[in-house]
Amino acid sequence: MRIEFADRLKGICICLVILGHSVIPDALLRFIYTFHMPAFFFVSGFFFSKKASLKKDSRRLLLPYVVCAAVVLCKDFIDAFRLDNFSMFLERLRISFFVGPDSSFGIDHNSVGPIWFLVALFWSRQLFSLVFKYRYGVIYAMLIGLASVLLGDCDGFPLGVIQGISGLFFMGVGFYYRALFYENSRDKKLWLVLPPLAAVSLFLPAIDMHYNIYPVYIVSCVCVSAMTLLICKLLVLTEHSKNMVCTYVSFLGRISILIFALHHIECSLFDWYAKLSMLPDLAVTAIRLVIVLGMAMLFYKVGIVRKLFQLK
């Protein structure tokens, strides 16, 4: 039996990922960055088990990463051939397969794009699995994650390693919440603590996992976790709801990696606000969201895509 609140959390957050990379009001952007990326690591920790497999995680996370990067590289290669200038193509190639998210190594203002999350989650899961086998392993993983946020915007760790290490804390929070989820009496006590901590997160400088930025360090991690937990608890109230909206959001959560992939490709290949400059920015944002989600639903129906992204 599926746990619907987790699918719905991912469904909401993948929509917020797209909105977070669009032109939206500052207040909404600030709210999005209080929890949207940590929530994915939280869900991964919630469902973590000793049966976690390197092979399975590689197929589910690294293979889509490679495919998405290759699609964008094809476009860069065509542009390079057309302009007879291969420097940008070689730069993108180095970023995609040798550097990773926000590790410039001499390349200014470049990043791998939205799919940084896939490789970062891969590292998080492998490190969590490695530490999990020890007594108090989850606590150690969370402490390692907290220690990594002190490094800040760090270029010294290629291929998303530092982002993955930071994600260990949120995976640990998700893992421990699983026990509370099945013990309602203890779970109720969280209502007393979460709202004030979540409220504090709205007034702190925004975190950005992509750049490993946690402005108030451990306080940022704790308050962001509180916001994530609070939203989880609200979604738990819809656990048995089968209305059309809840069902659709759950579906988006189940195909969230596919949506990540399509979002990365459209981010890299299409400048929405330049092409649709005759429309208000918010209208363009709405069109973008609808098209990306619609394309995801269409691609979901293709068997080879479902196999590539491990979708059922």
C-alpha positions as CSV (number, residue, x, y, z in Angstrom):
1,M,0.0,0.0,0.0
2,R,1.4,3.4,-1.1
3,I,1.9,6.2,1.4
4,E,0.1,8.9,-0.4
5,F,1.4,11.9,1.6
6,A,5.0,11.2,0.4
7,D,3.9,11.2,-3.3
8,R,1.9,14.4,-2.7
9,L,4.8,16.1,-1.1
10,K,7.0,15.2,-4.0
11,G,4.3,16.3,-6.5
12,I,4.0,19.7,-4.8
13,C,7.7,20.2,-4.6
14,I,8.4,19.3,-8.2
15,C,5.9,22.0,-9.2
16,L,7.7,24.4,-6.9
17,V,11.1,23.5,-8.5
18,I,9.7,24.7,-11.8
19,L,8.2,27.8,-10.2
20,G,11.4,28.5,-8.3
21,H,13.3,28.7,-11.7
22,S,10.7,31.1,-13.1
23,V,9.7,34.7,-12.7
24,I,7.4,34.8,-9.6
25,P,6.7,37.1,-6.7
26,D,9.6,37.3,-4.2
27,A,7.3,36.2,-1.3
28,L,6.4,33.0,-3.1
29,L,10.1,32.4,-4.0
30,R,11.1,32.8,-0.4
31,F,8.5,30.3,0.7
32,I,9.6,27.8,-1.9
33,Y,13.2,27.9,-0.7
34,T,12.2,27.1,2.8
35,F,11.7,23.5,2.1
36,H,11.3,22.4,-1.6
37,M,14.6,20.6,-2.2
38,P,15.2,19.3,1.4
39,A,11.8,17.6,1.1
40,F,13.1,15.2,-1.6
41,F,15.9,14.1,0.6
42,F,13.4,13.8,3.5
43,V,11.2,11.4,1.5
44,S,14.2,9.4,0.5
45,G,15.2,9.0,4.2
46,F,11.5,8.1,5.1
47,F,11.6,5.1,2.7
48,F,15.2,4.2,3.2
49,S,15.9,0.5,4.0
50,K,18.8,-1.8,4.3
51,K,18.0,-3.2,0.9
52,A,19.2,0.0,-0.8
53,S,21.2,-1.0,-3.8
54,L,24.0,0.8,-5.6
55,K,22.9,-0.8,-8.9
56,K,19.3,0.3,-8.4
57,D,20.2,3.8,-7.4
58,S,22.6,4.1,-10.4
59,R,19.9,3.1,-12.8
60,R,17.2,5.3,-11.1
61,L,19.4,8.5,-10.6
62,L,22.6,8.4,-12.6
63,L,21.3,7.0,-15.9
64,P,18.6,9.8,-16.2
65,Y,21.4,12.3,-15.3
66,V,23.6,11.1,-18.1
67,V,20.7,11.0,-20.6
68,C,19.6,14.6,-19.8
69,A,23.1,15.9,-19.9
70,A,23.6,14.1,-23.3
71,V,20.5,15.7,-24.8
72,V,21.7,19.2,-23.9
73,L,25.2,18.4,-25.1
74,C,23.7,17.4,-28.5
75,K,22.2,20.8,-28.8
76,D,25.5,22.4,-27.8
77,F,27.4,20.3,-30.3
78,I,25.1,21.4,-33.1
79,D,25.5,25.1,-32.1
80,A,29.3,24.6,-31.9
81,F,29.4,23.0,-35.4
82,R,27.2,25.8,-36.8
83,L,29.3,28.6,-35.3
84,D,32.6,26.8,-35.7
85,N,33.4,27.3,-32.1
86,F,33.6,24.3,-29.8
87,S,34.8,26.0,-26.7
88,M,31.3,26.3,-25.2
89,F,30.6,22.6,-26.0
90,L,33.8,21.4,-24.3
91,E,33.0,23.6,-21.3
92,R,29.5,22.1,-21.0
93,L,31.0,18.6,-21.4
94,R,33.5,19.2,-18.6
95,I,30.8,20.7,-16.3
96,S,28.3,17.9,-16.9
97,F,30.6,14.9,-16.5
98,F,33.7,16.0,-14.6
99,V,32.6,18.9,-12.4
100,G,28.9,18.8,-11.5
101,P,26.7,21.2,-9.6
102,D,28.2,24.5,-8.7
103,S,31.9,23.4,-8.8
104,S,33.4,25.8,-11.3
105,F,37.0,24.7,-11.1
106,G,38.0,27.8,-13.1
107,I,34.7,28.1,-15.0
108,D,32.8,31.2,-13.8
109,H,29.1,31.3,-13.4
110,N,28.3,27.9,-14.8
111,S,26.4,25.0,-13.3
112,V,25.1,21.7,-14.4
113,G,21.5,22.9,-14.1
114,P,18.4,21.4,-12.3
115,I,19.6,17.8,-12.6
116,W,22.3,18.5,-9.9
117,F,19.7,17.0,-7.6
118,L,19.9,13.5,-9.2
119,V,23.6,13.1,-8.6
120,A,23.5,14.7,-5.2
121,L,20.7,12.3,-4.1
122,F,22.7,9.4,-5.4
123,W,25.7,10.4,-3.2
124,S,23.4,11.0,-0.2
125,R,21.8,7.5,-0.5
126,Q,25.2,5.8,-0.9
127,L,26.7,7.6,2.1
128,F,23.6,7.1,4.2
129,S,23.7,3.4,3.4
130,L,27.4,3.2,4.3
131,V,26.9,4.8,7.7
132,F,23.6,3.1,8.4
133,K,25.1,-0.2,9.2
134,Y,26.8,1.1,12.4
135,R,25.1,1.6,15.7
136,Y,23.7,5.2,15.9
137,G,24.6,5.4,12.2
138,V,21.6,7.6,11.3
139,I,22.8,10.1,14.0
140,Y,26.3,10.1,12.6
141,A,24.9,10.7,9.1
142,M,23.0,13.7,10.4
143,L,26.0,15.1,12.2
144,I,28.1,14.7,9.0
145,G,25.4,16.5,7.1
146,L,25.3,19.4,9.6
147,A,29.1,19.6,9.5
148,S,29.1,19.9,5.7
149,V,26.8,23.0,5.8
150,L,29.6,24.9,7.5
151,L,31.6,24.6,4.3
152,G,29.2,26.9,2.5
153,D,29.5,27.5,-1.2
154,C,32.4,25.1,-1.8
155,D,34.1,24.3,-5.1
156,G,36.4,21.7,-3.7
157,F,34.0,18.7,-4.1
158,P,33.2,17.8,-7.7
159,L,30.1,15.9,-9.0
160,G,27.6,17.0,-6.3
161,V,29.4,15.3,-3.4
162,I,29.0,18.2,-1.0
163,Q,25.4,18.7,-1.9
164,G,24.8,15.0,-1.2
165,I,26.6,15.1,2.1
166,S,24.5,18.1,3.2
167,G,21.4,16.1,2.3
168,L,22.3,13.4,4.9
169,F,20.8,15.6,7.6
170,F,17.4,15.8,5.8
171,M,17.5,12.1,5.0
172,G,18.0,11.4,8.7
173,V,15.0,13.6,9.6
174,G,12.9,11.6,7.2
175,F,14.1,8.3,8.6
176,Y,13.2,9.3,12.2
177,Y,9.9,10.7,11.1
178,R,8.9,7.3,9.7
179,A,8.8,5.9,13.3
180,L,6.7,8.8,14.5
181,F,4.4,8.4,11.5
182,Y,3.3,4.9,12.8
183,E,3.1,6.0,16.4
184,N,0.3,8.6,16.5
185,S,0.5,9.4,20.2
186,R,4.1,10.6,19.8
187,D,3.5,12.2,16.5
188,K,0.9,14.6,18.0
189,K,3.6,16.2,20.1
190,L,5.2,17.6,17.0
191,W,2.3,20.0,16.5
192,L,3.5,21.9,19.5
193,V,7.1,22.4,18.2
194,L,6.8,22.6,14.4
195,P,4.7,25.8,13.8
196,P,7.0,28.2,15.6
197,L,10.1,26.7,14.1
198,A,8.6,26.7,10.6
199,A,7.5,30.3,11.1
200,V,11.2,31.2,11.9
201,S,12.3,29.7,8.6
202,L,10.2,32.3,6.7
203,F,12.3,35.1,8.3
204,L,15.7,33.6,7.9
205,P,17.8,34.1,4.7
206,A,16.8,31.5,2.1
207,I,18.9,28.3,1.8
208,D,20.0,27.0,-1.5
209,M,21.0,23.3,-1.6
210,H,22.3,23.6,-5.1
211,Y,25.0,26.0,-4.0
212,N,25.3,24.4,-0.5
213,I,24.2,27.8,1.1
214,Y,22.8,27.6,4.6
215,P,23.0,31.3,5.8
216,V,22.4,30.5,9.5
217,Y,24.0,27.1,9.3
218,I,22.5,24.6,11.7
219,V,19.6,26.9,12.6
220,S,18.7,27.0,8.9
221,C,18.7,23.2,8.7
222,V,16.5,22.8,11.8
223,C,14.0,25.4,10.7
224,V,13.8,24.1,7.2
225,S,13.2,20.6,8.5
226,A,10.4,21.9,10.7
227,M,8.8,23.5,7.7
228,T,9.1,20.2,5.8
229,L,7.6,18.2,8.7
230,L,4.8,20.7,9.1
231,I,3.8,20.4,5.5
232,C,4.1,16.6,5.7
233,K,1.7,16.5,8.7
234,L,-0.8,18.6,6.8
235,L,-0.6,16.3,3.8
236,V,-1.0,13.3,6.1
237,L,-4.5,14.6,6.7
238,T,-5.2,13.9,3.0
239,E,-3.8,10.4,3.2
240,H,-7.1,8.7,2.4
241,S,-8.5,11.4,0.1
242,K,-9.1,10.2,-3.5
243,N,-10.4,13.4,-5.1
244,M,-9.1,14.4,-8.5
245,V,-6.6,17.0,-7.3
246,C,-5.0,14.7,-4.7
247,T,-4.8,11.9,-7.2
248,Y,-3.1,14.1,-9.8
249,V,-0.6,15.5,-7.3
250,S,0.2,12.0,-6.2
251,F,0.8,11.0,-9.8
252,L,3.2,14.0,-10.3
253,G,5.1,12.8,-7.2
254,R,5.5,9.3,-8.7
255,I,7.0,10.7,-11.9
256,S,8.9,13.5,-10.3
257,I,12.3,12.4,-11.6
258,L,10.9,12.4,-15.2
259,I,9.6,16.0,-14.5
260,F,13.1,16.9,-13.2
261,A,14.6,15.7,-16.5
262,L,12.2,17.5,-18.7
263,H,12.6,20.7,-16.7
264,H,16.3,20.5,-17.0
265,I,16.1,20.1,-20.8
266,E,13.6,22.9,-21.3
267,C,15.7,25.2,-19.0
268,S,18.7,24.5,-21.2
269,L,17.1,24.7,-24.6
270,F,14.3,27.3,-24.4
271,D,14.2,30.8,-23.1
272,W,10.5,31.2,-22.3
273,Y,10.6,34.8,-21.3
274,A,12.4,35.9,-24.4
275,K,10.2,33.9,-26.8
276,L,7.0,34.9,-25.1
277,S,8.1,38.5,-24.2
278,M,4.7,39.9,-25.4
279,L,3.0,38.2,-22.4
280,P,3.1,39.1,-18.7
281,D,5.8,37.2,-16.8
282,L,3.3,35.4,-14.6
283,A,1.4,34.2,-17.7
284,V,4.6,32.8,-19.2
285,T,5.3,31.1,-15.9
286,A,1.9,29.5,-15.9
287,I,2.3,28.4,-19.5
288,R,5.7,26.9,-18.7
289,L,4.4,24.9,-15.8
290,V,1.4,23.6,-17.7
291,I,3.6,22.6,-20.7
292,V,6.3,20.8,-18.7
293,L,3.7,18.8,-16.6
294,G,1.8,18.0,-19.8
295,M,4.9,16.8,-21.6
296,A,5.7,14.6,-18.6
297,M,2.3,13.0,-18.8
298,L,2.8,12.3,-22.5
299,F,6.3,10.9,-22.0
300,Y,5.1,8.7,-19.2
301,K,3.0,6.8,-21.7
302,V,6.1,5.8,-23.7
303,G,7.4,2.4,-22.5
304,I,11.1,3.1,-23.0
305,V,10.8,6.3,-20.9
306,R,9.0,4.4,-18.1
307,K,11.8,1.8,-18.2
308,L,14.6,4.5,-18.3
309,F,13.1,6.4,-15.3
310,Q,12.0,3.2,-13.4
311,L,8.4,4.3,-13.4
312,K,5.5,1.9,-12.8
